[in-house]
Amino acid sequence: MESKILSCGIRLSSLPESYVRPRSKRPRLSEVNYCENVPVIDLASADKSQISRQIGDACRSYGLFQVINHGVGSELTERMQEMAQEFFDLPVDVKMKYYSDDPSKTMRLSTSFNVKKETVHNWRDYLRLHCYPLQDYVNEWPSHPPSFKEVVSTYCGEVRRLGFRLLQEISESLGLEREYMEKMLGEQGQHMAINYYPPCPEPELTYGLPSHTDPNTITILLQDPNVAGLQVLKDGNWLAVNPHPNAFVINIGDQLQALSNGRYKSVWHRAIVNSDKPRISIASFLCPANDAIIEPAKEVADDGSQVRALYRTFTYAEYYNKFWSRNLDQEHCLQLFTN
């Protein structure tokens, strides 16, 4: 395509060759089932112990769950979705001021995943932002739409609070002290990917994002309330996770799989596209400090099950650099860090 980004308003009748997946690696959309059993956990439940139990069960069975009554106001999430749409509706010449294909940049508009390395592109544009410490990054964020910085800053703070609450529940579900993850992961970074998936002329030939796990600790995903696209792998089958009203989708990242010694699985997931409607999703990532030491929790690895530590000790910076040096749909990056 002539434009570096897809969200330029051009509607195509066929998919450009550089986006067409080999036949064996296409999504086979007709084989996907709707997943009715992804746990929906009420964080306002009066039974506090039940919350951590439910989260633990979900992390073992699915690697993801949904949360409601999470403390992030519906007005804010709606405004955030509107702000994302307003950004991608900007004129191309305005958006292109933020474009970069350098993954080391802390703020950039880009397309696909790693356009410098991949041989087949993904049907996605995204705005990637570093969000913490907020004062270090907010000034480089887009100035258009005019209220972008204000809305996104507020949203980032609310989501961060939710993330730390969830890490406490996850720690407790593993039989660890509630503050364990926070202590181990250090001054956690926070990133955001505002994803835009335009209508695709041949959605059965490509992906918005192919199958992958997330390299971070946890991901807090705000789905488009009207357009489905998220799918997860469970027991060898792809399942569609349709939007649940006023919910966030929480998925376990690679670092929690390592810290839990494989008890909790970093979920394989993908984004598919459709021919009729654009879709927006907003993913917030909590990430360990670069110098955080990642290794299975001793209390989990030495739980009497005679299962040794599955993963060697590494820093998050080491892991993250390895992750971004690969194609997204290669083998699980954690395989490179096993004992």
C-alpha positions in Angstrom: 0.0 0.0 0.0 1.3 3.5 -0.7 0.5 4.8 2.7 2.6 3.6 5.7 -0.6 3.3 7.7 -3.9 1.6 7.0 -6.2 4.1 8.7 -6.0 6.4 5.8 -9.6 6.0 4.6 -8.7 3.9 1.5 -11.1 1.0 1.0 -9.6 -1.9 -1.0 -11.4 -4.6 -3.0 -8.7 -7.2 -2.4 -6.0 -7.8 0.2 -2.4 -6.6 -0.8 -0.1 -9.6 -1.2 2.2 -8.4 1.7 -0.7 -9.1 4.1 -1.7 -12.6 2.8 -0.8 -15.4 5.2 0.4 -18.8 3.9 -2.6 -21.2 3.6 -1.5 -23.2 6.6 -1.3 -20.1 8.8 -4.6 -18.5 8.1 -7.2 -18.0 10.8 -9.8 -20.6 9.6 -12.6 -18.5 11.0 -15.3 -21.1 10.4 -13.7 -23.4 13.0 -13.8 -20.8 15.8 -16.4 -21.2 18.6 -17.8 -18.6 20.9 -16.4 -19.0 24.4 -19.2 -18.7 26.9 -17.1 -19.8 29.9 -14.4 -17.1 30.2 -14.7 -16.3 33.9 -16.3 -12.9 34.8 -15.1 -11.9 38.3 -16.9 -9.3 40.4 -14.2 -7.3 42.2 -16.9 -5.8 44.5 -17.9 -9.2 45.8 -18.3 -9.2 49.6 -16.5 -12.5 49.8 -12.9 -11.3 49.4 -11.4 -14.8 49.6 -13.6 -15.9 46.7 -12.1 -13.2 44.5 -8.6 -14.5 44.7 -9.8 -18.1 44.4 -11.7 -17.3 41.2 -8.7 -15.4 39.8 -6.4 -18.4 40.6 -8.8 -20.8 38.9 -9.1 -18.6 35.8 -5.3 -18.2 35.6 -4.8 -21.9 35.7 -7.6 -22.8 33.3 -7.6 -20.0 30.8 -4.8 -17.6 31.4 -7.3 -14.8 31.2 -10.5 -13.6 32.9 -12.9 -10.6 32.8 -13.5 -8.2 35.7 -16.5 -6.1 36.4 -17.1 -3.5 39.2 -13.4 -2.8 38.8 -13.4 0.8 39.9 -12.8 2.5 36.5 -15.8 4.6 35.7 -17.9 3.9 32.6 -17.8 7.5 31.6 -14.0 7.4 31.5 -13.8 4.2 29.5 -16.3 5.5 27.0 -14.4 8.8 26.7 -11.2 6.8 26.2 -12.8 4.8 23.4 -14.0 8.1 21.8 -10.6 9.6 22.1 -9.0 6.6 20.3 -11.5 6.9 17.5 -10.9 10.7 17.2 -7.2 10.1 17.0 -7.5 7.6 14.1 -10.0 9.9 12.4 -7.4 12.6 12.1 -6.1 13.6 8.7 -3.3 11.4 7.5 -0.7 14.2 7.4 -1.4 14.9 11.1 -1.1 11.3 12.2 2.1 10.8 10.2 3.9 13.3 12.4 3.9 10.5 15.0 4.8 7.7 12.8 7.9 5.5 13.5 8.9 1.9 12.8 11.6 2.1 15.6 10.3 -0.2 18.5 12.6 1.5 21.0 10.7 4.8 20.8 8.5 5.6 23.8 5.8 7.2 21.7 5.0 6.2 18.1 2.3 5.5 15.6 3.1 2.4 13.6 1.6 -0.5 11.8 1.6 -4.3 11.9 4.1 -5.5 14.6 7.7 -5.2 13.5 7.7 -4.0 9.9 11.5 -4.2 9.7 11.7 -7.9 10.4 8.4 -9.6 9.4 7.7 -11.0 6.0 3.9 -10.9 6.2 2.2 -7.8 7.7 -0.7 -7.6 10.1 -3.9 -5.6 9.4 -3.5 -3.2 12.3 -2.4 0.4 13.0 -1.5 1.3 16.6 -0.4 4.2 18.8 2.1 3.0 21.3 2.6 5.1 24.5 4.8 4.8 27.5 2.7 5.9 30.5 4.7 5.7 33.7 6.1 7.8 35.2 3.5 9.9 33.6 5.4 13.2 33.9 8.3 11.6 31.9 6.2 10.9 28.9 3.0 12.9 28.7 4.6 15.9 27.0 5.6 13.8 23.9 2.1 12.4 23.4 -0.1 13.7 20.6 -1.5 17.2 20.9 -4.5 16.2 18.8 -7.3 15.7 19.6 -7.0 18.6 22.0 -8.1 16.7 25.1 -6.0 13.6 24.3 -3.4 14.1 27.0 -6.0 14.9 29.7 -8.2 11.9 29.0 -5.5 9.4 28.5 -3.6 10.5 31.6 -6.6 10.0 33.8 -7.3 6.7 32.2 -3.7 5.5 32.8 -3.8 6.3 36.5 -7.1 4.4 37.0 -5.9 1.4 35.1 -2.7 1.3 37.0 -4.5 1.2 40.3 -6.6 -1.7 39.0 -3.5 -3.5 37.9 -1.9 -3.4 41.3 -5.1 -4.6 42.9 -5.1 -7.6 40.5 -1.5 -8.4 41.2 -2.3 -8.5 45.0 -5.2 -11.0 44.2 -2.9 -13.1 42.0 -0.2 -13.2 44.7 -2.7 -14.3 47.3 -4.1 -16.9 44.9 -0.6 -18.5 44.7 -0.4 -18.6 48.5 2.0 -15.7 48.6 1.8 -12.5 50.6 -0.4 -9.9 48.9 2.5 -7.6 48.2 4.8 -10.3 46.7 4.5 -9.4 43.1 4.9 -5.7 43.7 8.1 -6.3 45.7 9.5 -8.7 43.1 8.7 -6.6 40.0 10.1 -3.3 41.3 8.9 0.1 40.0 6.7 -1.3 37.3 6.5 0.4 33.9 3.3 0.9 32.1 2.7 0.9 28.3 -0.4 1.3 26.2 -1.3 0.2 22.7 -4.3 1.9 21.1 -5.1 -0.5 18.3 -7.1 0.3 15.2 -8.2 -2.5 12.9 -9.8 -1.1 9.7 -12.3 -3.1 7.7 -10.5 -5.7 5.7 -11.5 -6.8 2.2 -10.5 -10.5 2.8 -10.4 -11.2 6.6 -10.0 -14.9 6.2 -6.5 -14.4 4.7 -4.8 -12.3 7.4 -4.8 -11.2 11.0 -5.1 -8.0 13.0 -2.5 -9.7 15.2 -1.5 -13.3 14.9 -1.2 -15.8 17.8 1.1 -14.5 20.5 1.6 -14.2 24.3 2.3 -10.9 26.0 5.9 -10.4 27.3 4.8 -8.3 30.3 3.2 -9.1 33.7 -0.5 -8.6 33.0 -2.5 -6.9 30.3 -5.7 -5.0 30.9 -7.7 -4.8 27.7 -10.6 -2.5 27.0 -12.5 -4.1 24.1 -14.5 -2.3 21.5 -18.1 -2.7 23.0 -19.7 -3.3 19.6 -17.2 -5.2 17.5 -15.7 -8.6 18.5 -12.2 -9.6 17.5 -10.3 -11.2 20.4 -9.8 -14.9 20.3 -7.9 -17.2 22.8 -6.4 -20.7 22.5 -7.7 -23.3 24.9 -7.1 -27.0 24.7 -6.0 -26.6 21.1 -9.1 -24.7 20.0 -9.6 -21.1 19.1 -12.4 -19.4 21.0 -14.0 -16.0 20.5 -14.2 -13.7 23.5 -17.0 -11.3 22.8 -17.1 -8.0 24.7 -18.8 -8.1 28.1 -20.6 -4.9 29.2 -18.4 -2.6 31.4 -15.7 -5.3 31.7 -11.9 -5.4 31.2 -10.3 -8.5 29.9 -7.2 -9.4 32.0 -4.7 -11.7 30.5 -1.6 -13.3 32.1 1.7 -12.3 30.6 5.0 -14.3 30.3 6.4 -12.9 33.5 3.6 -14.3 35.6 4.0 -17.7 34.0 7.7 -17.6 35.0 7.0 -16.3 38.6 4.3 -18.9 39.1 6.6 -21.7 37.8 4.2 -22.5 35.1 1.1 -22.8 37.3 -0.4 -19.9 35.5 -0.2 -19.8 31.8 0.5 -16.9 29.6 -2.4 -17.1 27.3 -2.1 -17.4 23.5 -4.4 -14.9 21.9 -4.9 -13.2 18.5 -7.0 -10.5 16.9 -9.0 -11.2 13.8 -10.5 -8.6 11.5 -13.8 -8.2 9.6 -14.9 -6.8 6.3 -17.7 -4.5 7.6 -16.6 -2.4 10.6 -13.4 -0.9 12.1 -12.5 -2.1 15.6 -10.6 -0.4 18.3 -9.1 -2.0 21.4 -7.0 -0.4 24.1 -4.4 -2.6 25.8 -2.6 -1.4 28.9 0.5 -3.4 30.0 2.1 -3.5 33.4 5.7 -4.3 33.0 8.4 -5.2 35.6 11.2 -2.7 36.1 14.0 -3.4 33.6 16.3 -4.6 36.4 13.7 -6.7 38.1 14.9 -10.3 38.7 12.4 -12.8 37.3 12.5 -16.3 38.7 9.9 -18.8 40.0 8.7 -17.9 43.5 10.5 -20.2 46.0 7.3 -20.9 47.8 5.7 -22.1 44.5 8.7 -24.0 43.1 9.3 -25.8 46.5 5.7 -26.7 47.2 6.3 -30.4 47.8 5.3 -31.4 44.3 8.9 -32.2 43.3 8.6 -29.9 40.3 11.9 -28.1 39.9 12.2 -24.4 38.9 11.2 -24.5 35.2 12.8 -21.2 34.3 16.2 -19.7 34.8 16.8 -16.4 36.5 16.7 -13.4 34.1 16.0 -9.7 34.1 13.0 -8.2 32.4 15.2 -6.1 30.2 16.9 -9.3 28.9 13.5 -10.8 28.2 11.9 -7.7 26.6 14.9 -7.2 24.2 14.7 -10.8 23.1 10.9 -10.5 22.6 11.2 -7.5 20.3 14.0 -9.0 18.2 11.7 -11.8 17.0 8.6 -12.1 14.8 5.4 -12.0 16.9 4.2 -15.5 15.8 7.5 -17.4 16.5 7.7 -20.0 19.3 7.0 -18.9 22.8 9.8 -16.6 23.9 9.8 -18.2 27.4 11.1 -21.3 25.8 14.4 -19.5 25.5 14.6 -19.1 29.3 13.9 -22.6 30.6 16.3 -24.5 32.8 
